[in-house]
Amino acid sequence: MSGSQLTIPTGREEAWRFTPLPRVIGLLDGSIESGSTLVRNISHPDVVKVRSERSYANLIAPEDFAAATAVAKSAETLLIEIPLDTQVVDPILIDRVGANTGTASFERIAIRAARHSQATVVLHNSGSAILAEDIELELGEGAHLTFISLQEWENDATHLGRHQAVIGKDAKLTLIEVTLGGATVRLLPRVNFTATGGEVDAYGLYFATSGQHLEHRVHVEHDQPHCRSRVTYKGALLGDSARTVWFGDVAIRPNAVGTDTYELNRNLLLSDGARADSVPNLEIETGEIVGAGHASATGRFDDDQLFYLMSRGIPSTQARRLVLRGFFAELLRNINIETIEERLMARIDRELETVPA
């Protein structure tokens, strides 16, 4: 399906039925005026090539209306290229800051990791903004790329985005998405393999408070043999109208023999009235696989963990916070950048101060 065939969502479509469409429709139908791109600061080693490209063709055309709109309305694409056989030690940092919600921004980013290269790219979003984006990650043969997307928006922001990865032979992607801010955030991580031996580890963390709608829809397309994927997303919800949506779709096509895949979603409800929708899906079209599975759980605190801590003299409120820190810390460790991990945990701690005893 091409972007030109897409129509404005009505909310009845399966892909949009959980999204609060009145919150985002102005970004889709053009009733919110287009503004400038977000303020952007980029830090990168000299060996990495960064430039703006006015004509960039997607490897995979978006099937999402918001992403297609971003492609159509963006003036240019930020192109980041990691050269052949290059190991980039320091992370490439893209810092985007929104200043208002009066106009909409439409942005495209393309990251190309050439054959046998290795790098980490961190995209940090903050401030107030209305944003539709399309991000494409291309991994050449044997490349290792870590892409970290941090949504630390103010709680009036709207963010709709597709994060599409195309993974070559024996290449490995580590995808980390952390969403702690924004009134409405809807992200679509997508993975396609183009050759045998590709791997992806996708991690997600989200914390929704009252009034926030945080939605993550992951799709992994296994249509090449002997590829591996692991998807692990965890979320917590606090507040009467806190809402999260997680979809995990994994498709294993007939020629994807030797596939090894597993997806997991866990949600903690910290107050009455919070709602978490979790929908894992597996579509398997061949029986010649290493393994395929999924798990989903939504509930409250682990009573055994709380009892263990409280039996050792730790007050109830502190015990709950410790359990939550442990719940999130497991995923945060995958970032491997201490300053970012500490900043994110500090924000989570501020949210946890309001957790009821």
ZAFIMAR-62111 format. One record per residue (C-alpha): residue number from 1; x negated, y negated, z; residue in one letter. Coordinates in Angstrom, 1 decimal, padded with zeros to 4 digits. Example, Ala and Ser with C-alpha at 12.3 -4.5 7.8 and 13.67 -1.06 7.14 Angstrom:
BEGIN
NODE  seq       u       v       w  type
NODE    1  -012.3   004.5   007.8     a
NODE    2  -013.7   001.1   007.1     s
***
This chain:
BEGIN
NODE  seq       u       v       w  type
NODE    1   000.0   000.0   000.0     m
NODE    2  -001.4  -003.4  -000.9     s
NODE    3  -001.0  -006.6   001.0     g
NODE    4   001.2  -008.0  -001.8     s
NODE    5   003.8  -005.3  -001.2     q
NODE    6   004.1  -006.1   002.5     l
NODE    7   007.2  -007.9   003.8     t
NODE    8   007.7  -009.9   007.0     i
NODE    9   008.6  -007.5   009.8     p
NODE   10   012.1  -007.5   011.2     t
NODE   11   011.4  -005.5   014.4     g
NODE   12   013.1  -002.4   013.1     r
NODE   13   010.0  -001.0   011.6     e
NODE   14   008.2   001.8   013.6     e
NODE   15   005.0  -000.3   013.6     a
NODE   16   006.7  -003.3   015.1     w
NODE   17   009.6  -002.0   017.2     r
NODE   18   007.7  -002.5   020.5     f
NODE   19   006.3  -005.9   019.7     t
NODE   20   008.2  -009.0   021.0     p
NODE   21   008.7  -010.4   017.5     l
NODE   22   010.1  -013.8   018.5     p
NODE   23   006.8  -014.5   020.2     r
NODE   24   004.8  -014.0   017.1     v
NODE   25   007.1  -014.6   014.1     i
NODE   26   005.8  -018.1   013.6     g
NODE   27   002.4  -016.7   012.9     l
NODE   28   003.9  -014.3   010.3     l
NODE   29   006.4  -016.5   008.5     d
NODE   30   004.4  -019.6   008.2     g
NODE   31   006.6  -021.8   010.5     s
NODE   32   003.5  -022.5   012.6     i
NODE   33   001.1  -024.8   010.7     e
NODE   34  -002.3  -023.4   009.7     s
NODE   35  -005.2  -025.1   011.5     g
NODE   36  -008.9  -024.8   011.5     s
NODE   37  -011.0  -021.8   012.5     t
NODE   38  -011.8  -021.3   016.1     l
NODE   39  -014.9  -023.0   017.5     v
NODE   40  -017.6  -020.4   016.9     r
NODE   41  -021.1  -020.0   018.3     n
NODE   42  -023.2  -017.1   017.0     i
NODE   43  -026.4  -015.8   018.6     s
NODE   44  -028.5  -013.3   016.7     h
NODE   45  -032.1  -012.2   016.0     p
NODE   46  -033.6  -013.6   012.8     d
NODE   47  -033.7  -010.2   011.2     v
NODE   48  -029.9  -010.2   011.1     v
NODE   49  -028.3  -012.0   008.1     k
NODE   50  -025.3  -014.1   008.9     v
NODE   51  -023.4  -016.2   006.3     r
NODE   52  -020.0  -017.3   005.1     s
NODE   53  -018.6  -015.5   002.1     e
NODE   54  -015.7  -017.1   000.2     r
NODE   55  -014.8  -014.0  -001.8     s
NODE   56  -014.9  -010.8   000.1     y
NODE   57  -013.1  -007.6  -000.9     a
NODE   58  -011.8  -005.3   001.8     n
NODE   59  -013.0  -001.7   001.6     l
NODE   60  -009.6  -000.7   002.9     i
NODE   61  -006.7  -003.1   002.2     a
NODE   62  -004.6  -003.8   005.4     p
NODE   63  -001.2  -002.2   005.7     e
NODE   64  -000.4  -004.5   008.6     d
NODE   65   001.5  -007.7   007.7     f
NODE   66  -000.5  -009.8   010.2     a
NODE   67  -003.8  -008.6   008.9     a
NODE   68  -002.8  -009.1   005.3     a
NODE   69  -001.7  -012.6   006.2     t
NODE   70  -005.1  -013.3   007.7     a
NODE   71  -006.8  -012.1   004.6     v
NODE   72  -004.6  -014.2   002.4     a
NODE   73  -004.8  -017.4   004.4     k
NODE   74  -008.5  -017.4   005.6     s
NODE   75  -010.8  -019.7   003.7     a
NODE   76  -013.9  -017.5   004.1     e
NODE   77  -015.3  -014.4   005.7     t
NODE   78  -018.0  -014.4   008.3     l
NODE   79  -020.4  -011.8   007.0     l
NODE   80  -023.0  -010.2   009.4     i
NODE   81  -025.5  -007.8   007.8     e
NODE   82  -027.9  -005.5   009.7     i
NODE   83  -030.7  -004.5   007.3     p
NODE   84  -031.8  -001.1   006.3     l
NODE   85  -033.8   000.9   008.9     d
NODE   86  -033.6  -001.9   011.4     t
NODE   87  -033.1  -001.5   015.1     q
NODE   88  -031.7  -004.7   016.7     v
NODE   89  -032.5  -004.6   020.4     v
NODE   90  -030.7  -007.8   021.5     d
NODE   91  -026.9  -007.9   021.0     p
NODE   92  -025.4  -010.1   018.3     i
NODE   93  -023.0  -012.5   020.1     l
NODE   94  -020.0  -014.2   018.5     i
NODE   95  -018.3  -016.6   020.9     d
NODE   96  -014.9  -017.9   019.8     r
NODE   97  -013.1  -020.5   021.8     v
NODE   98  -009.5  -021.7   021.1     g
NODE   99  -008.5  -025.2   022.1     a
NODE  100  -004.8  -025.4   021.4     n
NODE  101  -001.6  -023.4   020.5     t
NODE  102  -000.2  -026.1   018.2     g
NODE  103  -001.6  -024.6   015.0     t
NODE  104  -002.5  -021.1   013.9     a
NODE  105  -006.0  -019.8   012.9     s
NODE  106  -006.5  -017.1   010.2     f
NODE  107  -009.9  -015.4   010.3     e
NODE  108  -011.9  -012.6   008.7     r
NODE  109  -015.2  -011.0   009.9     i
NODE  110  -017.1  -008.3   008.1     a
NODE  111  -020.0  -006.5   009.7     i
NODE  112  -022.2  -004.3   007.6     r
NODE  113  -024.7  -001.9   009.2     a
NODE  114  -027.0  -000.6   006.5     a
NODE  115  -028.4   002.9   006.3     r
NODE  116  -030.2   004.0   009.5     h
NODE  117  -029.8   000.7   011.2     s
NODE  118  -028.8   000.2   014.9     q
NODE  119  -027.1  -002.8   016.5     a
NODE  120  -024.6  -004.1   019.1     t
NODE  121  -022.1  -006.8   018.2     v
NODE  122  -020.1  -008.6   020.9     v
NODE  123  -017.1  -010.7   019.9     l
NODE  124  -015.9  -012.8   022.8     h
NODE  125  -012.5  -014.6   022.7     n
NODE  126  -011.5  -017.3   025.2     s
NODE  127  -009.4  -020.4   025.5     g
NODE  128  -005.9  -021.0   024.1     s
NODE  129  -005.2  -020.0   020.5     a
NODE  130  -002.8  -018.5   018.0     i
NODE  131  -004.8  -016.2   015.9     l
NODE  132  -004.3  -013.6   013.1     a
NODE  133  -007.5  -011.8   012.1     e
NODE  134  -008.9  -009.0   010.0     d
NODE  135  -012.2  -007.5   011.0     i
NODE  136  -014.0  -004.8   009.0     e
NODE  137  -016.9  -002.7   010.1     l
NODE  138  -019.0  -000.8   007.5     e
NODE  139  -021.5   001.8   008.7     l
NODE  140  -024.0   003.2   006.2     g
NODE  141  -025.5   006.6   006.3     e
NODE  142  -027.0   007.4   009.8     g
NODE  143  -026.2   003.9   011.1     a
NODE  144  -025.3   003.4   014.8     h
NODE  145  -023.1   000.4   015.6     l
NODE  146  -021.5  -000.7   018.9     t
NODE  147  -018.7  -003.2   018.4     f
NODE  148  -017.3  -004.8   021.6     i
NODE  149  -014.2  -007.0   021.4     s
NODE  150  -013.4  -009.0   024.5     l
NODE  151  -010.0  -010.7   024.8     q
NODE  152  -010.5  -013.1   027.8     e
NODE  153  -007.9  -015.6   026.5     w
NODE  154  -005.9  -018.0   028.6     e
NODE  155  -002.4  -016.6   029.3     n
NODE  156  -000.8  -018.7   026.6     d
NODE  157  -002.7  -017.2   023.6     a
NODE  158  -001.3  -015.1   020.8     t
NODE  159  -003.7  -012.7   019.0     h
NODE  160  -002.8  -010.3   016.2     l
NODE  161  -005.6  -008.3   014.6     g
NODE  162  -006.8  -005.3   012.7     r
NODE  163  -010.2  -003.9   013.4     h
NODE  164  -011.0  -001.5   010.6     q
NODE  165  -014.1   000.7   010.6     a
NODE  166  -015.4   002.7   007.6     v
NODE  167  -018.0   005.3   008.7     i
NODE  168  -020.6   006.9   006.4     g
NODE  169  -022.4   010.1   006.5     k
NODE  170  -023.9   011.0   010.0     d
NODE  171  -023.1   007.5   011.2     a
NODE  172  -021.8   006.7   014.7     k
NODE  173  -019.6   003.9   015.9     l
NODE  174  -018.9   003.0   019.5     t
NODE  175  -015.8   000.8   019.7     l
NODE  176  -015.0  -001.0   022.9     i
NODE  177  -011.9  -003.3   023.3     e
NODE  178  -011.2  -005.1   026.6     v
NODE  179  -008.0  -007.1   026.8     t
NODE  180  -007.5  -009.1   030.0     l
NODE  181  -005.8  -012.3   028.8     g
NODE  182  -003.3  -013.6   026.3     g
NODE  183   000.5  -013.9   026.4     a
NODE  184   000.8  -011.5   023.4     t
NODE  185  -002.0  -009.4   022.1     v
NODE  186  -001.5  -006.8   019.4     r
NODE  187  -004.7  -005.0   018.2     l
NODE  188  -005.0  -002.3   015.6     l
NODE  189  -008.3  -000.4   015.7     p
NODE  190  -008.5   001.8   012.6     r
NODE  191  -011.2   004.4   011.7     v
NODE  192  -011.8   006.0   008.3     n
NODE  193  -014.6   008.5   007.5     f
NODE  194  -016.2   008.4   004.1     t
NODE  195  -018.5   011.4   004.4     a
NODE  196  -019.4   014.4   006.6     t
NODE  197  -020.9   014.1   010.1     g
NODE  198  -019.5   010.8   011.2     g
NODE  199  -018.6   010.1   014.9     e
NODE  200  -016.6   007.5   016.8     v
NODE  201  -016.2   006.9   020.5     d
NODE  202  -013.4   004.4   021.1     a
NODE  203  -012.8   002.9   024.5     y
NODE  204  -010.2   000.5   025.6     g
NODE  205  -009.4  -001.3   028.8     l
NODE  206  -006.4  -003.6   029.5     y
NODE  207  -004.8  -005.3   032.5     f
NODE  208  -001.4  -006.9   032.0     a
NODE  209   000.2  -009.3   034.5     t
NODE  210   003.6  -010.8   034.6     s
NODE  211   004.7  -012.1   031.3     g
NODE  212   001.9  -010.5   029.3     q
NODE  213   002.5  -008.1   026.4     h
NODE  214  -000.7  -006.2   025.5     l
NODE  215  -000.4  -003.7   022.6     e
NODE  216  -003.1  -001.4   021.2     h
NODE  217  -002.4   000.9   018.2     r
NODE  218  -005.3   003.2   017.4     v
NODE  219  -005.4   005.2   014.2     h
NODE  220  -008.2   007.7   013.3     v
NODE  221  -008.1   009.2   009.8     e
NODE  222  -010.0   012.4   009.6     h
NODE  223  -010.2   013.2   005.9     d
NODE  224  -013.8   014.4   005.7     q
NODE  225  -015.3   017.6   007.1     p
NODE  226  -017.2   018.0   010.4     h
NODE  227  -016.5   014.6   011.9     c
NODE  228  -015.9   013.8   015.6     r
NODE  229  -013.7   011.3   017.4     s
NODE  230  -013.0   010.5   021.1     r
NODE  231  -010.4   007.9   022.1     v
NODE  232  -010.1   006.8   025.7     t
NODE  233  -007.9   003.8   026.8     y
NODE  234  -007.0   002.8   030.3     k
NODE  235  -004.7   000.1   031.5     g
NODE  236  -003.2  -001.4   034.7     a
NODE  237   000.0  -003.4   035.0     l
NODE  238   001.0  -005.9   037.7     l
NODE  239   004.1  -008.0   037.7     g
NODE  240   007.8  -007.6   037.1     d
NODE  241   007.6  -008.3   033.3     s
NODE  242   004.1  -006.9   032.6     a
NODE  243   004.2  -004.8   029.5     r
NODE  244   001.7  -002.6   027.6     t
NODE  245   002.0  -000.5   024.5     v
NODE  246  -000.5   002.1   023.4     w
NODE  247  -000.3   004.3   020.3     f
NODE  248  -002.9   006.8   019.5     g
NODE  249  -002.5   008.3   016.0     d
NODE  250  -005.0   011.0   014.8     v
NODE  251  -004.5   012.5   011.3     a
NODE  252  -006.5   015.6   010.3     i
NODE  253  -006.2   016.1   006.5     r
NODE  254  -006.4   019.4   004.7     p
NODE  255  -010.1   019.0   003.8     n
NODE  256  -011.2   017.8   007.2     a
NODE  257  -012.5   021.2   008.4     v
NODE  258  -014.6   021.3   011.5     g
NODE  259  -012.9   018.2   013.0     t
NODE  260  -013.4   017.7   016.7     d
NODE  261  -011.1   015.1   018.2     t
NODE  262  -009.4   014.2   021.5     y
NODE  263  -007.5   011.1   022.7     e
NODE  264  -006.6   010.0   026.3     l
NODE  265  -004.5   007.2   027.6     n
NODE  266  -003.9   006.5   031.3     r
NODE  267  -001.9   003.7   032.9     n
NODE  268  -001.5   002.5   036.5     l
NODE  269   001.7   000.8   037.5     l
NODE  270   000.9  -001.6   040.4     l
NODE  271   004.4  -003.1   040.9     s
NODE  272   008.0  -002.5   040.2     d
NODE  273   009.3  -003.7   036.9     g
NODE  274   006.1  -003.2   034.9     a
NODE  275   006.4  -001.0   031.9     r
NODE  276   003.8   001.0   029.9     a
NODE  277   004.7   002.8   026.7     d
NODE  278   002.2   005.5   025.7     s
NODE  279   002.5   007.5   022.5     v
NODE  280  -000.2   009.9   021.5     p
NODE  281   000.2   011.6   018.1     n
NODE  282  -001.7   014.4   016.3     l
NODE  283  -001.0   015.3   012.7     e
NODE  284  -002.9   018.4   011.8     i
NODE  285  -003.0   019.7   008.2     e
NODE  286  -005.7   022.4   008.5     t
NODE  287  -006.3   025.1   011.0     g
NODE  288  -010.1   025.2   010.5     e
NODE  289  -011.0   022.7   013.3     i
NODE  290  -013.3   022.7   016.3     v
NODE  291  -010.7   021.2   018.5     g
NODE  292  -007.9   018.6   018.7     a
NODE  293  -006.0   017.4   021.8     g
NODE  294  -004.4   014.5   023.6     h
NODE  295  -003.3   013.5   027.0     a
NODE  296  -001.2   010.6   028.4     s
NODE  297  -000.4   009.8   032.0     a
NODE  298   001.4   006.8   033.6     t
NODE  299   001.9   006.5   037.3     g
NODE  300   001.0   004.8   040.5     r
NODE  301  -002.0   005.1   042.8     f
NODE  302  -003.6   008.5   043.5     d
NODE  303  -002.4   009.2   047.0     d
NODE  304  -005.2   011.7   047.7     d
NODE  305  -007.8   009.1   046.9     q
NODE  306  -006.1   006.5   049.1     l
NODE  307  -005.8   009.0   051.9     f
NODE  308  -009.5   009.9   051.7     y
NODE  309  -010.6   006.2   051.9     l
NODE  310  -008.1   005.2   054.6     m
NODE  311  -009.1   008.3   056.7     s
NODE  312  -012.6   006.7   056.8     r
NODE  313  -011.3   003.5   058.3     g
NODE  314  -010.9   001.5   055.0     i
NODE  315  -007.7  -000.7   055.2     p
NODE  316  -004.9   000.1   052.8     s
NODE  317  -005.3  -003.1   050.6     t
NODE  318  -009.1  -002.6   050.2     q
NODE  319  -008.7   001.1   049.5     a
NODE  320  -006.3   000.3   046.6     r
NODE  321  -008.8  -002.2   045.2     r
NODE  322  -011.6   000.3   045.4     l
NODE  323  -009.5   002.9   043.6     v
NODE  324  -008.8   000.4   040.8     l
NODE  325  -012.4  -000.7   040.5     r
NODE  326  -013.3   003.0   040.0     g
NODE  327  -010.5   003.4   037.5     f
NODE  328  -011.9   000.6   035.3     f
NODE  329  -015.7   000.9   036.1     a
NODE  330  -015.9   004.2   034.2     e
NODE  331  -015.1   002.5   030.9     l
NODE  332  -016.9  -000.8   031.6     l
NODE  333  -020.2   001.1   032.0     r
NODE  334  -020.1   001.9   028.3     n
NODE  335  -020.7  -001.8   027.5     i
NODE  336  -024.3  -001.5   028.7     n
NODE  337  -024.7  -005.2   029.1     i
NODE  338  -024.8  -006.0   032.8     e
NODE  339  -023.8  -009.7   032.6     t
NODE  340  -020.6  -008.8   030.6     i
NODE  341  -019.7  -005.9   032.9     e
NODE  342  -020.1  -008.1   036.0     e
NODE  343  -018.0  -011.0   034.5     r
NODE  344  -015.2  -008.6   033.4     l
NODE  345  -015.1  -006.9   036.8     m
NODE  346  -015.0  -010.3   038.5     a
NODE  347  -011.9  -011.2   036.5     r
NODE  348  -010.3  -007.9   037.3     i
NODE  349  -011.1  -008.5   041.0     d
NODE  350  -009.3  -011.8   040.8     r
NODE  351  -006.2  -010.1   039.4     e
NODE  352  -006.4  -007.3   042.1     l
NODE  353  -006.3  -009.9   044.9     e
NODE  354  -002.5  -010.0   044.3     t
NODE  355  -002.0  -006.2   044.4     v
NODE  356   000.6  -005.5   047.1     p
NODE  357  -000.4  -003.2   050.0     a
***
